[in-house]
Amino acid sequence: MNPRISMITLGVDDLETSIRFYRDGLGFPKMDSPPEVAFFTLNGTWLGLYGRESLAEDADVPTAGTGFPGFTLSHNVATEADVDQIVEQAVSIGARLVKPPQKTSWGGYHGYFSDPDGYLWEVAYNPFFWVGPEDKKL
């Protein structure tokens, strides 16, 4: 097996609201797609948005579920200032601030927001983790 995550698909309550949040608010590049789904090209993967009930039906699981979903989506950036800017941008377009940006116990800096459907996003500066080709730290 060649391990990788090719796509993350989120089940959303209102597709148009979520498209506006990710495309217009966060600047994710939207691909052409059928009207019942949205795909965004990310660096090395894709983000899909699909109606919550339709996605549950596709997976043959119940749609009910509340509380912490057991995972977060994380976006690692190159500086603490980048964390502040991205969290501020997300909140300005309707995200709920979950945890303001702050120093971590492990030597980094991070904050959390939730998107319109409650999915948790961590924005983090990790001085020990590689974030892109321009940053050669491992």
C-alpha positions as CSV (number, residue, x, y, z in Angstrom):
1,M,0.0,0.0,0.0
2,N,1.1,3.5,-0.8
3,P,-0.3,5.4,2.2
4,R,-2.0,8.7,1.5
5,I,-5.3,10.5,1.9
6,S,-6.5,11.5,-1.5
7,M,-9.7,13.2,-0.6
8,I,-11.5,14.4,2.4
9,T,-15.3,14.6,2.0
10,L,-17.4,16.5,4.4
11,G,-21.1,15.9,4.8
12,V,-22.7,19.4,4.9
13,D,-26.1,20.7,5.8
14,D,-26.2,23.5,3.2
15,L,-24.0,23.0,0.2
16,E,-24.1,26.6,-1.1
17,T,-23.2,28.1,2.4
18,S,-20.3,25.7,2.6
19,I,-19.1,26.5,-0.9
20,R,-19.2,30.2,-0.1
21,F,-17.3,29.6,3.1
22,Y,-14.5,27.6,1.5
23,R,-14.3,29.2,-2.0
24,D,-15.1,32.8,-1.2
25,G,-14.1,33.1,2.4
26,L,-10.9,30.9,2.6
27,G,-10.0,31.1,-1.1
28,F,-10.0,27.4,-1.8
29,P,-9.9,26.8,-5.6
30,K,-13.2,25.1,-6.6
31,M,-13.1,22.6,-9.5
32,D,-16.0,22.2,-12.0
33,S,-18.3,19.5,-10.6
34,P,-21.9,18.3,-10.7
35,P,-24.4,20.6,-8.8
36,E,-24.9,18.1,-5.9
37,V,-21.2,18.1,-4.9
38,A,-18.3,20.5,-4.7
39,F,-14.6,19.7,-5.1
40,F,-11.7,21.9,-4.2
41,T,-8.1,21.4,-5.2
42,L,-5.7,21.5,-2.3
43,N,-1.9,20.8,-2.3
44,G,-1.6,17.0,-2.6
45,T,-5.3,16.2,-1.9
46,W,-8.9,17.4,-2.6
47,L,-11.7,18.5,-0.3
48,G,-15.2,17.4,-1.2
49,L,-18.5,18.8,0.0
50,Y,-21.6,16.7,-0.3
51,G,-25.0,16.8,1.4
52,R,-24.8,15.2,4.9
53,E,-27.8,12.9,4.2
54,S,-26.6,11.9,0.8
55,L,-23.1,11.2,2.0
56,A,-24.5,9.0,4.9
57,E,-26.7,7.2,2.4
58,D,-23.7,6.6,0.1
59,A,-21.8,5.0,2.9
60,D,-24.9,3.2,4.1
61,V,-24.7,4.6,7.6
62,P,-27.3,6.6,9.7
63,T,-27.2,10.4,9.4
64,A,-27.7,11.1,13.1
65,G,-24.7,12.1,15.1
66,T,-23.7,15.0,17.4
67,G,-20.8,16.2,19.4
68,F,-17.1,15.8,18.7
69,P,-16.6,13.7,15.5
70,G,-13.3,12.3,16.7
71,F,-11.1,14.1,14.3
72,T,-9.9,17.6,13.3
73,L,-8.7,19.0,10.0
74,S,-5.3,20.7,10.3
75,H,-3.6,23.3,8.3
76,N,0.1,23.8,9.1
77,V,1.6,27.2,8.3
78,A,5.1,28.7,8.3
79,T,4.7,31.3,11.1
80,E,2.7,32.2,14.2
81,A,1.5,35.3,12.3
82,D,0.1,33.1,9.6
83,V,-1.9,31.3,12.3
84,D,-3.3,34.6,13.6
85,Q,-4.2,35.8,10.1
86,I,-5.9,32.6,8.9
87,V,-8.0,32.2,12.1
88,E,-9.0,35.8,11.9
89,Q,-10.0,35.4,8.3
90,A,-12.1,32.3,9.0
91,V,-13.9,34.0,11.9
92,S,-14.5,37.1,9.7
93,I,-16.4,35.0,7.2
94,G,-18.6,33.1,9.7
95,A,-16.4,30.5,11.4
96,R,-16.9,30.0,15.1
97,L,-13.8,30.7,17.1
98,V,-13.2,27.5,19.2
99,K,-9.7,28.2,20.6
100,P,-7.9,31.5,20.1
101,P,-4.4,31.2,18.7
102,Q,-1.9,30.6,21.5
103,K,1.4,28.9,22.4
104,T,1.2,25.1,22.8
105,S,2.6,22.7,25.4
106,W,4.6,21.0,22.6
107,G,6.5,24.2,21.5
108,G,4.3,25.4,18.6
109,Y,1.4,27.8,18.2
110,H,-2.1,27.1,17.1
111,G,-5.8,28.0,17.2
112,Y,-9.1,26.2,16.3
113,F,-12.2,27.3,14.5
114,S,-15.3,25.4,13.3
115,D,-16.8,25.7,9.8
116,P,-20.5,26.3,9.2
117,D,-21.2,22.6,9.8
118,G,-19.1,22.4,13.0
119,Y,-16.1,20.7,11.5
120,L,-13.0,21.6,13.6
121,W,-10.1,23.1,11.8
122,E,-6.7,23.5,13.6
123,V,-4.4,26.1,12.2
124,A,-0.9,25.4,13.5
125,Y,2.7,26.6,13.3
126,N,4.8,23.6,14.3
127,P,8.6,24.4,14.3
128,F,9.3,20.7,14.1
129,F,7.2,19.8,11.1
130,W,7.7,20.4,7.4
131,V,4.9,22.5,5.9
132,G,5.9,22.7,2.2
133,P,8.6,22.7,-0.4
134,E,9.8,26.1,0.5
135,D,10.4,24.9,4.1
136,K,13.0,22.2,4.3
137,K,12.6,21.4,8.0
138,L,11.6,17.9,8.9
